[in-house]
Amino acid sequence: KGKRYYYEGIPLTINQKCLETDDKIKIKTLLYENNIPIAPGKFFTDPKKAIDFGKKTGYPLVVKPNTGSLSHHLTCFINSEEELRKAIKISKIYRPDFIVERYIEGNLYRATVTGRKHVFICQKDKANIVGNGFSSIEELIKIKNNGKKRGEIHQMNTTLHKIPIDDALKRNLKTQGLNLKSILPKGKKIYLQDKFILSQGCDIINCSEDAHLDNKNLFLKIANILETDLAGIDFICGNINKSYKNQETAVLEINSLPYIDMHQYPSHGKPDPVAEIVWDIVLNNLDGEYKPQK
């Protein structure tokens, strides 16, 4: 009693005949064939062909490895051939094949579908602070880092992390004409990191209740196309409260082992009981022959 257990994965997709969802190009092709909105792009191994494609498509662009990497080898908002060449080199550090696609403007959301009928949605917001008119940027970071929900940068048993004051953050401030001693006007929000990486201090905002029904149905449709009881869907749009039919949107990728903790421990909004529902499905499946949830 009272002992805590940690698991490396989620035993919800065992024995399911689901696709290799981490292969981005296969998934993009399948989604396109089923009229799911995606960012226009192509798969490459040859940098020269990728650069030619980039010129024809037009900037801004995104480059990312075909599988994995947790955004560490992804480059967004590429606006020149020089930036494109650099982004391709970064992506090929991880693996030889990569994707070049058009950059879609908007907010980044994660929708997790469990049992093909439960949808949980949150917004991932890059590390940021909001000015109060008198505290320096460094002081504002320390205030945010002192929040009880935030763990250390490399702490494993936490969802939210402290914002690291590192060289990348300082470079980001410099491009905005700021430094750690700068004082922001009251209400002014600035971003401190370029990527949506949790360990860099992202905010997680619960959106499950406010998301438009069309968007929830879209995510359910994707889970059924993939024939999986667990899918994490990265989705970009201007406003999750509006139907995807009435704005530019794109499904960026699908995760076969999504980080459900984001819904359970948001920085803003109430927690969603996603872990409880996952375990209800798992325990139900243990009672006899496994059958995918309908």
C-alpha positions as CSV (number, residue, x, y, z in Angstrom):
1,K,0.0,0.0,0.0
2,G,1.2,3.5,-0.9
3,K,4.0,2.2,-3.1
4,R,4.4,4.1,-6.4
5,Y,5.1,2.3,-9.7
6,Y,6.6,3.7,-12.9
7,Y,6.1,2.3,-16.4
8,E,8.2,2.8,-19.6
9,G,5.2,2.5,-21.8
10,I,1.4,2.2,-22.0
11,P,0.1,-1.4,-22.6
12,L,-2.9,-0.3,-24.7
13,T,-1.8,-1.0,-28.2
14,I,-0.5,-4.5,-27.6
15,N,-1.7,-7.1,-30.3
16,Q,-3.4,-4.4,-32.3
17,K,-2.9,-4.4,-36.1
18,C,-2.0,-0.8,-36.3
19,L,0.3,1.0,-38.7
20,E,3.8,2.1,-37.8
21,T,2.5,5.6,-36.8
22,D,6.0,7.0,-36.2
23,D,6.8,6.8,-39.9
24,K,5.8,10.3,-40.8
25,I,5.7,10.0,-44.5
26,K,3.5,6.8,-44.5
27,I,1.1,8.5,-42.1
28,K,1.0,11.7,-44.1
29,T,0.1,9.7,-47.2
30,L,-2.6,7.7,-45.4
31,L,-4.1,10.9,-43.9
32,Y,-4.1,12.6,-47.3
33,E,-5.9,9.7,-48.9
34,N,-8.6,10.0,-46.3
35,N,-9.1,13.8,-46.7
36,I,-7.4,14.7,-43.4
37,P,-5.7,18.2,-43.6
38,I,-1.9,17.9,-43.7
39,A,1.0,20.3,-44.4
40,P,2.1,20.0,-48.1
41,G,5.5,18.4,-48.3
42,K,7.7,15.6,-49.6
43,F,10.2,12.9,-48.4
44,F,13.9,13.2,-49.3
45,T,17.3,11.7,-48.9
46,D,19.0,13.9,-51.4
47,P,19.6,17.5,-50.1
48,K,19.8,18.9,-53.7
49,K,16.3,17.6,-54.6
50,A,15.0,18.9,-51.3
51,I,16.4,22.4,-51.9
52,D,14.9,22.5,-55.4
53,F,11.6,21.5,-53.9
54,G,11.9,24.2,-51.3
55,K,12.5,26.8,-53.9
56,K,9.4,25.7,-55.9
57,T,7.2,25.5,-52.8
58,G,8.2,28.8,-51.3
59,Y,9.2,29.9,-47.8
60,P,8.6,29.5,-44.9
61,L,9.3,25.8,-44.6
62,V,9.9,23.1,-42.0
63,V,12.5,20.3,-42.0
64,K,12.3,17.2,-39.8
65,P,13.5,13.6,-39.7
66,N,11.1,11.0,-41.0
67,T,10.8,9.4,-37.6
68,G,11.5,10.2,-34.0
69,S,13.9,12.7,-32.5
70,L,11.4,14.5,-30.2
71,S,11.7,17.8,-32.1
72,H,15.4,18.0,-31.3
73,H,16.4,17.8,-35.0
74,L,13.4,19.8,-36.3
75,T,13.8,23.3,-37.8
76,C,10.8,25.6,-38.3
77,F,10.2,28.9,-40.1
78,I,13.0,28.4,-42.6
79,N,13.1,31.5,-44.8
80,S,16.1,31.1,-47.2
81,E,18.1,28.5,-49.0
82,E,21.0,29.0,-46.6
83,E,18.6,28.2,-43.6
84,L,17.2,25.2,-45.6
85,R,20.7,23.7,-46.1
86,K,21.5,24.1,-42.4
87,A,18.2,22.5,-41.4
88,I,18.8,19.5,-43.7
89,K,22.2,19.0,-42.1
90,I,20.7,19.1,-38.6
91,S,18.0,16.6,-39.6
92,K,20.4,14.2,-41.2
93,I,22.4,14.0,-38.0
94,Y,19.5,11.9,-36.7
95,R,18.8,9.8,-39.8
96,P,19.4,10.0,-43.6
97,D,15.7,10.5,-44.7
98,F,13.8,13.7,-43.9
99,I,10.7,15.7,-44.8
100,V,10.4,19.2,-46.1
101,E,7.0,20.7,-45.8
102,R,5.3,24.1,-45.8
103,Y,5.2,26.0,-42.5
104,I,1.6,26.3,-41.2
105,E,1.0,29.3,-39.0
106,G,-0.9,28.7,-35.8
107,N,-0.9,27.2,-32.3
108,L,0.3,23.7,-31.6
109,Y,-2.1,21.3,-30.0
110,R,-1.9,17.6,-28.8
111,A,-5.0,15.5,-29.1
112,T,-4.8,12.1,-27.4
113,V,-7.5,9.6,-28.4
114,T,-8.1,6.6,-26.1
115,G,-10.4,3.7,-26.8
116,R,-11.5,5.3,-30.1
117,K,-14.1,7.4,-28.2
118,H,-12.3,9.6,-25.6
119,V,-10.6,12.8,-26.8
120,F,-8.3,14.9,-24.7
121,I,-6.8,18.1,-26.0
122,C,-4.1,20.5,-24.8
123,Q,-2.1,23.4,-26.2
124,K,1.7,23.3,-26.0
125,D,3.1,26.8,-25.6
126,K,6.8,27.5,-25.8
127,A,8.7,28.7,-22.7
128,N,7.5,32.2,-22.0
129,I,7.1,34.9,-19.4
130,V,4.7,37.9,-19.1
131,G,6.0,41.3,-17.9
132,N,4.7,43.0,-14.8
133,G,6.3,46.4,-15.4
134,F,9.0,46.2,-12.7
135,S,10.7,42.7,-12.6
136,S,13.6,41.9,-14.9
137,I,13.4,38.9,-17.3
138,E,15.7,36.9,-15.1
139,E,13.5,37.6,-12.0
140,L,10.3,36.7,-14.0
141,I,11.9,33.4,-15.0
142,K,12.9,32.6,-11.4
143,I,9.3,33.4,-10.2
144,K,7.8,31.0,-12.8
145,N,10.4,28.3,-12.0
146,N,9.4,28.5,-8.3
147,G,6.0,27.1,-9.2
148,K,5.3,23.8,-7.4
149,K,4.3,22.0,-10.6
150,R,7.7,22.5,-12.2
151,G,10.5,20.0,-11.8
152,E,14.2,20.3,-12.7
153,I,15.3,20.3,-16.3
154,H,16.3,16.6,-16.5
155,Q,13.9,15.3,-13.8
156,M,12.1,12.2,-15.0
157,N,9.0,12.1,-12.7
158,T,7.6,15.5,-13.7
159,T,5.6,16.8,-16.7
160,L,6.4,20.5,-16.4
161,H,10.0,21.7,-16.2
162,K,11.8,24.8,-15.1
163,I,12.9,27.2,-17.8
164,P,16.7,26.8,-18.3
165,I,18.7,30.0,-18.4
166,D,21.2,28.8,-21.1
167,D,23.0,30.1,-24.1
168,A,20.0,29.3,-26.4
169,L,17.7,31.4,-24.2
170,K,20.2,34.3,-24.1
171,R,20.6,34.2,-28.0
172,N,16.8,34.2,-28.3
173,L,16.6,37.3,-26.1
174,K,19.3,39.0,-28.1
175,T,17.4,38.6,-31.3
176,Q,14.5,40.4,-29.6
177,G,16.8,43.2,-28.5
178,L,16.6,42.1,-24.9
179,N,18.7,40.6,-22.1
180,L,18.2,39.0,-18.7
181,K,18.2,42.5,-17.0
182,S,15.5,43.9,-19.4
183,I,12.2,44.9,-17.8
184,L,9.1,44.1,-19.8
185,P,6.0,46.4,-19.9
186,K,3.1,45.0,-17.9
187,G,1.2,42.4,-19.8
188,K,3.8,41.9,-22.6
189,K,4.5,38.2,-23.3
190,I,7.7,37.0,-24.8
191,Y,9.0,33.6,-25.8
192,L,12.3,32.3,-24.5
193,Q,12.9,29.2,-26.6
194,D,12.3,28.3,-30.2
195,K,11.0,24.8,-29.8
196,F,8.0,23.1,-28.1
197,I,10.2,20.9,-25.9
198,L,8.8,20.2,-22.4
199,S,12.2,20.1,-20.7
200,Q,12.8,23.7,-21.9
201,G,9.9,25.0,-19.8
202,C,6.8,24.7,-22.0
203,D,3.4,25.6,-20.7
204,I,0.6,23.0,-21.2
205,I,-3.0,24.5,-21.5
206,N,-6.0,22.2,-21.2
207,C,-8.4,22.7,-24.1
208,S,-10.6,19.6,-23.9
209,E,-13.9,21.2,-23.0
210,D,-13.5,24.2,-25.3
211,A,-12.4,22.5,-28.5
212,H,-14.9,22.5,-31.4
213,L,-16.9,19.3,-31.9
214,D,-15.7,19.1,-35.6
215,N,-12.1,19.0,-34.4
216,K,-12.9,16.3,-31.8
217,N,-14.6,14.2,-34.5
218,L,-11.6,14.7,-36.8
219,F,-9.4,13.2,-34.1
220,L,-11.7,10.3,-33.6
221,K,-11.8,9.7,-37.4
222,I,-8.0,9.5,-37.4
223,A,-7.9,6.9,-34.6
224,N,-10.3,4.8,-36.5
225,I,-8.4,5.1,-39.7
226,L,-5.3,3.9,-37.9
227,E,-7.3,1.2,-36.0
228,T,-5.7,2.0,-32.7
229,D,-6.9,2.5,-29.2
230,L,-4.2,5.0,-28.4
231,A,-3.0,7.9,-30.6
232,G,-1.3,11.2,-29.9
233,I,-2.1,13.7,-32.7
234,D,-0.1,16.8,-33.2
235,F,-2.3,19.4,-34.8
236,I,-1.8,23.0,-35.7
237,C,-4.5,25.7,-36.2
238,G,-5.2,29.3,-35.2
239,N,-7.9,28.4,-32.7
240,I,-9.0,24.9,-31.5
241,N,-12.4,26.4,-30.6
242,K,-13.1,27.0,-34.3
243,S,-13.9,24.2,-36.7
244,Y,-10.9,23.0,-38.7
245,K,-13.2,23.4,-41.8
246,N,-13.2,27.2,-41.4
247,Q,-9.4,27.8,-40.9
248,E,-6.0,26.7,-42.2
249,T,-5.1,23.6,-40.2
250,A,-2.8,20.6,-40.5
251,V,-2.1,17.3,-38.7
252,L,1.6,17.3,-38.3
253,E,2.3,13.8,-37.1
254,I,0.9,10.9,-35.0
255,N,2.5,9.4,-32.0
256,S,2.0,5.7,-31.2
257,L,3.2,6.2,-27.6
258,P,1.9,9.6,-26.6
259,Y,2.9,11.4,-23.4
260,I,-0.5,11.3,-21.7
261,D,0.9,13.2,-18.6
262,M,0.5,16.5,-20.5
263,H,-3.3,16.1,-20.1
264,Q,-3.0,14.8,-16.5
265,Y,-0.7,17.7,-15.3
266,P,-1.3,20.9,-17.2
267,S,0.1,24.2,-16.2
268,H,-3.2,25.9,-17.0
269,G,-6.7,24.4,-16.6
270,K,-8.0,21.4,-14.8
271,P,-6.5,17.9,-15.3
272,D,-8.1,15.3,-17.6
273,P,-8.5,11.8,-16.2
274,V,-6.7,10.2,-19.2
275,A,-4.6,7.7,-17.1
276,E,-7.7,6.4,-15.3
277,I,-9.5,5.8,-18.6
278,V,-6.4,4.1,-20.1
279,W,-6.2,1.7,-17.2
280,D,-10.0,1.0,-17.3
281,I,-9.5,-0.1,-21.0
282,V,-6.4,-2.1,-20.2
283,L,-8.1,-3.9,-17.3
284,N,-11.2,-4.6,-19.4
285,N,-9.0,-6.1,-22.1
286,L,-7.4,-8.5,-19.6
287,D,-10.7,-10.1,-19.0
288,G,-10.8,-12.4,-22.0
289,E,-9.7,-12.1,-25.6
290,Y,-8.5,-8.7,-26.6
291,K,-10.9,-6.6,-28.7
292,P,-10.3,-3.1,-29.9
293,Q,-12.6,-0.5,-28.4
294,K,-15.5,0.5,-30.6
